[in-house]
Amino acid sequence: MPSPLDDLYDDYPVGWVLTYRSRRTPGPPFGGCAVGVVLGPPVRDSRTGLELIPLASAGAVPGAPPVWVPDRDIIGIEPRQRPS
């Protein structure tokens, strides 16, 4: 049986919060930063060869499509805070 700590060894554990460069917003040099919750394992884009991470945007409504963020744009990772 897998340990709950096994996902700590994943590159991007499901449910953790990633901070990433948001290239969709204006401003130098890459726009702004955004956060999202990891939804699943990274996927390699067959066209570009980039590893993309599926994220739920902060404040997204349930069922919203994931935001696909290139691995190179990830600038921070932390465990998701549980409500107390």
Chimera marker file (.cmm) of the C-alpha trace (Angstrom):
<marker_set name="trace">
<marker id="1" x="0.000" y="0.000" z="0.000" r="1" g="1" b="0" radius="0.5"/>
<marker id="2" x="1.478" y="3.394" z="-0.977" r="1" g="1" b="0" radius="0.5"/>
<marker id="3" x="2.384" y="5.816" z="1.753" r="1" g="1" b="0" radius="0.5"/>
<marker id="4" x="0.729" y="9.273" z="1.816" r="1" g="1" b="0" radius="0.5"/>
<marker id="5" x="4.272" y="10.633" z="1.726" r="1" g="1" b="0" radius="0.5"/>
<marker id="6" x="5.073" y="8.925" z="-1.601" r="1" g="1" b="0" radius="0.5"/>
<marker id="7" x="3.812" y="11.946" z="-3.540" r="1" g="1" b="0" radius="0.5"/>
<marker id="8" x="6.489" y="14.078" z="-1.865" r="1" g="1" b="0" radius="0.5"/>
<marker id="9" x="8.924" y="12.475" z="-4.281" r="1" g="1" b="0" radius="0.5"/>
<marker id="10" x="6.900" y="13.424" z="-7.373" r="1" g="1" b="0" radius="0.5"/>
<marker id="11" x="8.120" y="16.454" z="-9.303" r="1" g="1" b="0" radius="0.5"/>
<marker id="12" x="4.758" y="18.151" z="-8.845" r="1" g="1" b="0" radius="0.5"/>
<marker id="13" x="2.543" y="16.350" z="-6.300" r="1" g="1" b="0" radius="0.5"/>
<marker id="14" x="-1.189" y="16.461" z="-7.054" r="1" g="1" b="0" radius="0.5"/>
<marker id="15" x="-2.916" y="18.995" z="-4.825" r="1" g="1" b="0" radius="0.5"/>
<marker id="16" x="0.177" y="21.135" z="-4.222" r="1" g="1" b="0" radius="0.5"/>
<marker id="17" x="0.221" y="24.811" z="-5.165" r="1" g="1" b="0" radius="0.5"/>
<marker id="18" x="2.579" y="26.034" z="-7.885" r="1" g="1" b="0" radius="0.5"/>
<marker id="19" x="3.556" y="29.620" z="-8.568" r="1" g="1" b="0" radius="0.5"/>
<marker id="20" x="4.356" y="30.232" z="-12.211" r="1" g="1" b="0" radius="0.5"/>
<marker id="21" x="5.198" y="32.991" z="-14.656" r="1" g="1" b="0" radius="0.5"/>
<marker id="22" x="2.007" y="33.962" z="-16.424" r="1" g="1" b="0" radius="0.5"/>
<marker id="23" x="2.948" y="34.862" z="-19.971" r="1" g="1" b="0" radius="0.5"/>
<marker id="24" x="-0.649" y="35.763" z="-20.780" r="1" g="1" b="0" radius="0.5"/>
<marker id="25" x="-0.609" y="38.985" z="-18.765" r="1" g="1" b="0" radius="0.5"/>
<marker id="26" x="1.102" y="42.151" z="-19.953" r="1" g="1" b="0" radius="0.5"/>
<marker id="27" x="4.200" y="43.534" z="-18.297" r="1" g="1" b="0" radius="0.5"/>
<marker id="28" x="7.955" y="43.000" z="-18.308" r="1" g="1" b="0" radius="0.5"/>
<marker id="29" x="9.704" y="40.661" z="-18.585" r="1" g="1" b="0" radius="0.5"/>
<marker id="30" x="7.203" y="37.789" z="-18.679" r="1" g="1" b="0" radius="0.5"/>
<marker id="31" x="4.026" y="39.387" z="-17.419" r="1" g="1" b="0" radius="0.5"/>
<marker id="32" x="2.984" y="38.580" z="-13.907" r="1" g="1" b="0" radius="0.5"/>
<marker id="33" x="2.851" y="35.560" z="-11.668" r="1" g="1" b="0" radius="0.5"/>
<marker id="34" x="-0.094" y="33.289" z="-11.007" r="1" g="1" b="0" radius="0.5"/>
<marker id="35" x="-0.832" y="30.285" z="-8.818" r="1" g="1" b="0" radius="0.5"/>
<marker id="36" x="-2.607" y="27.031" z="-9.463" r="1" g="1" b="0" radius="0.5"/>
<marker id="37" x="-3.206" y="23.636" z="-7.879" r="1" g="1" b="0" radius="0.5"/>
<marker id="38" x="-1.601" y="20.596" z="-9.524" r="1" g="1" b="0" radius="0.5"/>
<marker id="39" x="-4.288" y="18.361" z="-11.058" r="1" g="1" b="0" radius="0.5"/>
<marker id="40" x="-2.195" y="15.504" z="-12.409" r="1" g="1" b="0" radius="0.5"/>
<marker id="41" x="1.171" y="14.338" z="-13.686" r="1" g="1" b="0" radius="0.5"/>
<marker id="42" x="3.138" y="16.363" z="-16.248" r="1" g="1" b="0" radius="0.5"/>
<marker id="43" x="2.568" y="15.612" z="-19.942" r="1" g="1" b="0" radius="0.5"/>
<marker id="44" x="5.116" y="16.069" z="-22.734" r="1" g="1" b="0" radius="0.5"/>
<marker id="45" x="3.778" y="18.170" z="-25.643" r="1" g="1" b="0" radius="0.5"/>
<marker id="46" x="4.493" y="16.201" z="-28.818" r="1" g="1" b="0" radius="0.5"/>
<marker id="47" x="4.770" y="19.374" z="-30.921" r="1" g="1" b="0" radius="0.5"/>
<marker id="48" x="7.144" y="21.390" z="-28.737" r="1" g="1" b="0" radius="0.5"/>
<marker id="49" x="8.740" y="18.728" z="-26.532" r="1" g="1" b="0" radius="0.5"/>
<marker id="50" x="7.955" y="20.857" z="-23.463" r="1" g="1" b="0" radius="0.5"/>
<marker id="51" x="6.754" y="19.220" z="-20.265" r="1" g="1" b="0" radius="0.5"/>
<marker id="52" x="3.398" y="20.762" z="-19.321" r="1" g="1" b="0" radius="0.5"/>
<marker id="53" x="1.763" y="20.620" z="-15.899" r="1" g="1" b="0" radius="0.5"/>
<marker id="54" x="-2.056" y="20.708" z="-15.625" r="1" g="1" b="0" radius="0.5"/>
<marker id="55" x="-3.189" y="23.236" z="-13.019" r="1" g="1" b="0" radius="0.5"/>
<marker id="56" x="-6.499" y="24.454" z="-11.662" r="1" g="1" b="0" radius="0.5"/>
<marker id="57" x="-6.283" y="28.228" z="-11.587" r="1" g="1" b="0" radius="0.5"/>
<marker id="58" x="-6.785" y="29.899" z="-8.244" r="1" g="1" b="0" radius="0.5"/>
<marker id="59" x="-10.425" y="30.888" z="-8.060" r="1" g="1" b="0" radius="0.5"/>
<marker id="60" x="-11.463" y="28.696" z="-11.004" r="1" g="1" b="0" radius="0.5"/>
<marker id="61" x="-14.982" y="27.323" z="-10.971" r="1" g="1" b="0" radius="0.5"/>
<marker id="62" x="-15.371" y="23.551" z="-10.633" r="1" g="1" b="0" radius="0.5"/>
<marker id="63" x="-15.173" y="21.858" z="-14.015" r="1" g="1" b="0" radius="0.5"/>
<marker id="64" x="-13.146" y="24.660" z="-15.599" r="1" g="1" b="0" radius="0.5"/>
<marker id="65" x="-10.511" y="23.420" z="-18.064" r="1" g="1" b="0" radius="0.5"/>
<marker id="66" x="-6.976" y="23.120" z="-16.695" r="1" g="1" b="0" radius="0.5"/>
<marker id="67" x="-4.282" y="25.664" z="-17.361" r="1" g="1" b="0" radius="0.5"/>
<marker id="68" x="-1.274" y="23.951" z="-18.985" r="1" g="1" b="0" radius="0.5"/>
<marker id="69" x="1.945" y="25.513" z="-17.722" r="1" g="1" b="0" radius="0.5"/>
<marker id="70" x="5.406" y="24.673" z="-19.108" r="1" g="1" b="0" radius="0.5"/>
<marker id="71" x="7.806" y="23.232" z="-16.551" r="1" g="1" b="0" radius="0.5"/>
<marker id="72" x="10.269" y="26.040" z="-17.300" r="1" g="1" b="0" radius="0.5"/>
<marker id="73" x="7.754" y="28.634" z="-16.039" r="1" g="1" b="0" radius="0.5"/>
<marker id="74" x="7.360" y="27.093" z="-12.562" r="1" g="1" b="0" radius="0.5"/>
<marker id="75" x="8.993" y="29.342" z="-9.965" r="1" g="1" b="0" radius="0.5"/>
<marker id="76" x="7.654" y="27.968" z="-6.674" r="1" g="1" b="0" radius="0.5"/>
<marker id="77" x="5.947" y="24.990" z="-5.066" r="1" g="1" b="0" radius="0.5"/>
<marker id="78" x="4.377" y="24.464" z="-1.665" r="1" g="1" b="0" radius="0.5"/>
<marker id="79" x="1.904" y="22.125" z="0.001" r="1" g="1" b="0" radius="0.5"/>
<marker id="80" x="-1.718" y="23.095" z="-0.249" r="1" g="1" b="0" radius="0.5"/>
<marker id="81" x="-2.929" y="24.512" z="3.055" r="1" g="1" b="0" radius="0.5"/>
<marker id="82" x="-5.701" y="22.523" z="4.689" r="1" g="1" b="0" radius="0.5"/>
<marker id="83" x="-8.522" y="24.406" z="6.398" r="1" g="1" b="0" radius="0.5"/>
<marker id="84" x="-8.149" y="24.383" z="10.168" r="1" g="1" b="0" radius="0.5"/>
<link id1="1" id2="2" r="1" g="1" b="0" radius="0.2"/>
<link id1="2" id2="3" r="1" g="1" b="0" radius="0.2"/>
<link id1="3" id2="4" r="1" g="1" b="0" radius="0.2"/>
<link id1="4" id2="5" r="1" g="1" b="0" radius="0.2"/>
<link id1="5" id2="6" r="1" g="1" b="0" radius="0.2"/>
<link id1="6" id2="7" r="1" g="1" b="0" radius="0.2"/>
<link id1="7" id2="8" r="1" g="1" b="0" radius="0.2"/>
<link id1="8" id2="9" r="1" g="1" b="0" radius="0.2"/>
<link id1="9" id2="10" r="1" g="1" b="0" radius="0.2"/>
<link id1="10" id2="11" r="1" g="1" b="0" radius="0.2"/>
<link id1="11" id2="12" r="1" g="1" b="0" radius="0.2"/>
<link id1="12" id2="13" r="1" g="1" b="0" radius="0.2"/>
<link id1="13" id2="14" r="1" g="1" b="0" radius="0.2"/>
<link id1="14" id2="15" r="1" g="1" b="0" radius="0.2"/>
<link id1="15" id2="16" r="1" g="1" b="0" radius="0.2"/>
<link id1="16" id2="17" r="1" g="1" b="0" radius="0.2"/>
<link id1="17" id2="18" r="1" g="1" b="0" radius="0.2"/>
<link id1="18" id2="19" r="1" g="1" b="0" radius="0.2"/>
<link id1="19" id2="20" r="1" g="1" b="0" radius="0.2"/>
<link id1="20" id2="21" r="1" g="1" b="0" radius="0.2"/>
<link id1="21" id2="22" r="1" g="1" b="0" radius="0.2"/>
<link id1="22" id2="23" r="1" g="1" b="0" radius="0.2"/>
<link id1="23" id2="24" r="1" g="1" b="0" radius="0.2"/>
<link id1="24" id2="25" r="1" g="1" b="0" radius="0.2"/>
<link id1="25" id2="26" r="1" g="1" b="0" radius="0.2"/>
<link id1="26" id2="27" r="1" g="1" b="0" radius="0.2"/>
<link id1="27" id2="28" r="1" g="1" b="0" radius="0.2"/>
<link id1="28" id2="29" r="1" g="1" b="0" radius="0.2"/>
<link id1="29" id2="30" r="1" g="1" b="0" radius="0.2"/>
<link id1="30" id2="31" r="1" g="1" b="0" radius="0.2"/>
<link id1="31" id2="32" r="1" g="1" b="0" radius="0.2"/>
<link id1="32" id2="33" r="1" g="1" b="0" radius="0.2"/>
<link id1="33" id2="34" r="1" g="1" b="0" radius="0.2"/>
<link id1="34" id2="35" r="1" g="1" b="0" radius="0.2"/>
<link id1="35" id2="36" r="1" g="1" b="0" radius="0.2"/>
<link id1="36" id2="37" r="1" g="1" b="0" radius="0.2"/>
<link id1="37" id2="38" r="1" g="1" b="0" radius="0.2"/>
<link id1="38" id2="39" r="1" g="1" b="0" radius="0.2"/>
<link id1="39" id2="40" r="1" g="1" b="0" radius="0.2"/>
<link id1="40" id2="41" r="1" g="1" b="0" radius="0.2"/>
<link id1="41" id2="42" r="1" g="1" b="0" radius="0.2"/>
<link id1="42" id2="43" r="1" g="1" b="0" radius="0.2"/>
<link id1="43" id2="44" r="1" g="1" b="0" radius="0.2"/>
<link id1="44" id2="45" r="1" g="1" b="0" radius="0.2"/>
<link id1="45" id2="46" r="1" g="1" b="0" radius="0.2"/>
<link id1="46" id2="47" r="1" g="1" b="0" radius="0.2"/>
<link id1="47" id2="48" r="1" g="1" b="0" radius="0.2"/>
<link id1="48" id2="49" r="1" g="1" b="0" radius="0.2"/>
<link id1="49" id2="50" r="1" g="1" b="0" radius="0.2"/>
<link id1="50" id2="51" r="1" g="1" b="0" radius="0.2"/>
<link id1="51" id2="52" r="1" g="1" b="0" radius="0.2"/>
<link id1="52" id2="53" r="1" g="1" b="0" radius="0.2"/>
<link id1="53" id2="54" r="1" g="1" b="0" radius="0.2"/>
<link id1="54" id2="55" r="1" g="1" b="0" radius="0.2"/>
<link id1="55" id2="56" r="1" g="1" b="0" radius="0.2"/>
<link id1="56" id2="57" r="1" g="1" b="0" radius="0.2"/>
<link id1="57" id2="58" r="1" g="1" b="0" radius="0.2"/>
<link id1="58" id2="59" r="1" g="1" b="0" radius="0.2"/>
<link id1="59" id2="60" r="1" g="1" b="0" radius="0.2"/>
<link id1="60" id2="61" r="1" g="1" b="0" radius="0.2"/>
<link id1="61" id2="62" r="1" g="1" b="0" radius="0.2"/>
<link id1="62" id2="63" r="1" g="1" b="0" radius="0.2"/>
<link id1="63" id2="64" r="1" g="1" b="0" radius="0.2"/>
<link id1="64" id2="65" r="1" g="1" b="0" radius="0.2"/>
<link id1="65" id2="66" r="1" g="1" b="0" radius="0.2"/>
<link id1="66" id2="67" r="1" g="1" b="0" radius="0.2"/>
<link id1="67" id2="68" r="1" g="1" b="0" radius="0.2"/>
<link id1="68" id2="69" r="1" g="1" b="0" radius="0.2"/>
<link id1="69" id2="70" r="1" g="1" b="0" radius="0.2"/>
<link id1="70" id2="71" r="1" g="1" b="0" radius="0.2"/>
<link id1="71" id2="72" r="1" g="1" b="0" radius="0.2"/>
<link id1="72" id2="73" r="1" g="1" b="0" radius="0.2"/>
<link id1="73" id2="74" r="1" g="1" b="0" radius="0.2"/>
<link id1="74" id2="75" r="1" g="1" b="0" radius="0.2"/>
<link id1="75" id2="76" r="1" g="1" b="0" radius="0.2"/>
<link id1="76" id2="77" r="1" g="1" b="0" radius="0.2"/>
<link id1="77" id2="78" r="1" g="1" b="0" radius="0.2"/>
<link id1="78" id2="79" r="1" g="1" b="0" radius="0.2"/>
<link id1="79" id2="80" r="1" g="1" b="0" radius="0.2"/>
<link id1="80" id2="81" r="1" g="1" b="0" radius="0.2"/>
<link id1="81" id2="82" r="1" g="1" b="0" radius="0.2"/>
<link id1="82" id2="83" r="1" g="1" b="0" radius="0.2"/>
<link id1="83" id2="84" r="1" g="1" b="0" radius="0.2"/>
</marker_set>
